[in-house]
Amino acid sequence: MEDVIIVGAGMAGLAAAVELKRNNVSFRILEAGDGVGGRARTRILRSGVAVDLGAHWLHGDNNPLTQELARYGVTARPDEGDAIWLYRGGEARQEDIESLMEDAIRGDLADAIRSGEHADVALPDLGVDDEARDMLATFGLLWNGVQPPLSPSAREFLTDENTPGGVHVDGGMCALTSAMLAEAGADRVHLRTSVCRISETPDGARIQSMDGSVWAARRVIFTASLGVLQGRLVTFAPDLSATFHEQIAGLVMGQVNKIIIEVDPAFLAGGGVPVDMALELLDGEAPHFCHIHSAGQPVIQIYAGGRQAEVIESLAADQALAYARGVLAPVEALKGFEAHVVSPPIVTRWVANPYTRGAYSCCLPGARRSGPVTEGLVTFCGEAFDERFPASLPGAWRSGKAAAEIVIGELAKAPVAEAV
Ligand SMILES: Cc1cc2nc3c(=O)[nH]c(=O)nc-3n(C[C@H](O)[C@H](O)[C@H](O)COP(=O)(O)OP(=O)(O)OC[C@H]3O[C@@H](n4cnc5c(N)ncnc54)[C@H](O)[C@@H]3O)c2cc1C
């Protein structure tokens, strides 16, 4: 019997594994997919260009993962784009992202919500006027992936420490997750092992996977996404408490997908397209965010949120190219990009992915996240369980590490006989 079974080898699972390893606690990781990283997945294209299918930035100045990069000797470069091009009403204008946001929100209301003097509101209700409210609703759609009339919590928007910008990891996020895997021990991970049931027995926890294998451990750290939890794709005996279900009912799974297009490097560099060019295209049927020439890579990334994220999942490569042509039509600097495409476009499918069921969690107005939650022998963590860096890699990392610390404490208290 292992001390701990970790369900999921994404950022939270790897962070928990590293912490257990450092404390000499025995563990195994059961991962449903065919690789580690979860939503921090990188694809290396034939040209050697690394593209991140999920997380792409380590945001802000305060990101605890920046220190982890340094510890593992993984290099990164700061995002150079502090301005964004807004395409609206047939016109394009460049705005500084931070001042755009500051000017859009009611400072008095924001301060009162931050201090708790005013109840939380829906993000668009922070807006100073209709135009600002509209912009904040679009922000909720593209960043949080929630479709109006659903809106993110204004309080979480105001307190989230994932500020814009940040760094791009050289070689993609897999450079970090591979370093963590190497420290935790690749031999501890069982891929293609989809857990379907976790039950308490007199001896500890019994973990059952879809292929019929059964594992035993003294404790479980569960990191599968909120989408997996809310879809009740894993059953628990005893069932999870009503309080637990109430707590996660205040969160929804946001939907975000990308179309990633590799172009001839000379097309972007020769055409004077700046590194880390950010665009928000607001005139089409649905808004899109685009990041072009990310970290100097010859790549165009188009993001769609909410319902549109689901729509693009069904696009085949040629359809994705036609779709991108339509979205990027107003952008002068990218005219004729189709002639310079060097590999089939990649369309991510985070909504259809049975092991994520969406992109990341979004906190609804009035709801609050917490850190990891323990129910019986199982401690739940992951990006949905961190207040400071919600819905992101640093949040997943912090909660995975915190879950491991909780479990190490519990194991120290529990008599060893329990495990025999
Ligand atoms: C399009 C997109 C863009 C993003 N951009 C950013 C960004 O720029 N910066 C940032 O910080 N964050 C970003 N994120 C969010 C970030 O990727 C996630 O917050 C983070 O990766 C979540 O890590 P996690 O360990 O909590 O969950 P996951 O990465 O989902 O890991 C959970 C693991 O559990 C596995 N699993 C699920 N069910 C089972 C089961 N039944 N049995 C066994 N294993 C199972 C899954 O396969 C997965 O590997 C983005 C996400 C997406 C999708």
The ligand as a MOL file (V3000), in Angstrom:
LIG
                    3D

  0  0  0     0  0            999 V3000
M  V30 BEGIN CTAB
M  V30 COUNTS 53 58 0 0 0
M  V30 BEGIN ATOM
M  V30 1 C -6.6830 27.4110 -23.2750 0
M  V30 2 C -6.0960 27.6090 -21.9030 0
M  V30 3 C -5.2640 28.6780 -21.6590 0
M  V30 4 C -4.7180 28.8720 -20.3800 0
M  V30 5 N -3.8460 29.9000 -20.1670 0
M  V30 6 C -3.2130 30.0020 -18.9830 0
M  V30 7 C -2.1380 30.9060 -18.8100 0
M  V30 8 O -1.7290 31.5950 -19.7500 0
M  V30 9 N -1.5350 30.9690 -17.5790 0
M  V30 10 C -1.9360 30.1800 -16.5300 0
M  V30 11 O -1.3570 30.2850 -15.4370 0
M  V30 12 N -2.9360 29.2940 -16.6750 0
M  V30 13 C -3.5790 29.1800 -17.8710 0
M  V30 14 N -4.5220 28.2250 -18.0560 0
M  V30 15 C -4.9980 27.4620 -16.8830 0
M  V30 16 C -4.0150 26.3610 -16.4760 0
M  V30 17 O -3.6690 25.5970 -17.5990 0
M  V30 18 C -4.7070 25.4900 -15.4340 0
M  V30 19 O -5.1690 26.3020 -14.3690 0
M  V30 20 C -3.7600 24.4420 -14.8330 0
M  V30 21 O -3.0150 23.8150 -15.8250 0
M  V30 22 C -4.6120 23.4400 -14.0670 0
M  V30 23 O -3.7770 22.4870 -13.4560 0
M  V30 24 P -4.4400 21.3740 -12.5290 0
M  V30 25 O -3.3530 20.4720 -12.1060 0
M  V30 26 O -5.3140 21.9890 -11.5110 0
M  V30 27 O -5.4510 20.5850 -13.5000 0
M  V30 28 P -5.1340 19.7520 -14.8210 0
M  V30 29 O -4.0720 20.3620 -15.6110 0
M  V30 30 O -6.4570 19.5270 -15.4910 0
M  V30 31 O -4.5990 18.3620 -14.2430 0
M  V30 32 C -5.4720 17.3550 -13.7970 0
M  V30 33 C -5.0450 16.0490 -14.4130 0
M  V30 34 O -5.9660 15.0500 -13.9790 0
M  V30 35 C -6.1810 14.1460 -15.0520 0
M  V30 36 N -7.4780 13.4750 -14.8010 0
M  V30 37 C -8.7240 13.9750 -14.9550 0
M  V30 38 N -9.6260 13.0500 -14.6130 0
M  V30 39 C -8.9370 11.9600 -14.2170 0
M  V30 40 C -9.3190 10.6630 -13.7550 0
M  V30 41 N -10.5960 10.3230 -13.6230 0
M  V30 42 N -8.3450 9.7810 -13.4570 0
M  V30 43 C -7.0270 10.1010 -13.5870 0
M  V30 44 N -6.6080 11.3150 -14.0310 0
M  V30 45 C -7.5510 12.2200 -14.3410 0
M  V30 46 C -6.1950 15.0260 -16.2820 0
M  V30 47 O -5.9170 14.2820 -17.4550 0
M  V30 48 C -5.0780 16.0310 -15.9400 0
M  V30 49 O -3.8340 15.6240 -16.4480 0
M  V30 50 C -5.0360 27.9760 -19.3350 0
M  V30 51 C -5.8580 26.8760 -19.5900 0
M  V30 52 C -6.3820 26.6840 -20.8670 0
M  V30 53 C -7.2210 25.4790 -21.1280 0
M  V30 END ATOM
M  V30 BEGIN BOND
M  V30 1 1 1 2
M  V30 2 1 2 3
M  V30 3 2 2 52
M  V30 4 2 3 4
M  V30 5 1 4 5
M  V30 6 1 4 50
M  V30 7 2 5 6
M  V30 8 1 6 7
M  V30 9 1 6 13
M  V30 10 2 7 8
M  V30 11 1 7 9
M  V30 12 1 9 10
M  V30 13 2 10 11
M  V30 14 1 10 12
M  V30 15 2 12 13
M  V30 16 1 13 14
M  V30 17 1 14 15
M  V30 18 1 14 50
M  V30 19 1 15 16
M  V30 20 1 16 17
M  V30 21 1 16 18
M  V30 22 1 18 19
M  V30 23 1 18 20
M  V30 24 1 20 21
M  V30 25 1 20 22
M  V30 26 1 22 23
M  V30 27 1 23 24
M  V30 28 2 24 25
M  V30 29 1 24 26
M  V30 30 1 24 27
M  V30 31 1 27 28
M  V30 32 2 28 29
M  V30 33 1 28 30
M  V30 34 1 28 31
M  V30 35 1 31 32
M  V30 36 1 32 33
M  V30 37 1 33 34
M  V30 38 1 33 48
M  V30 39 1 34 35
M  V30 40 1 35 36
M  V30 41 1 35 46
M  V30 42 1 36 37
M  V30 43 1 36 45
M  V30 44 2 37 38
M  V30 45 1 38 39
M  V30 46 1 39 40
M  V30 47 2 39 45
M  V30 48 1 40 41
M  V30 49 2 40 42
M  V30 50 1 42 43
M  V30 51 2 43 44
M  V30 52 1 44 45
M  V30 53 1 46 47
M  V30 54 1 46 48
M  V30 55 1 48 49
M  V30 56 2 50 51
M  V30 57 1 51 52
M  V30 58 1 52 53
M  V30 END BOND
M  V30 END CTAB
M  END
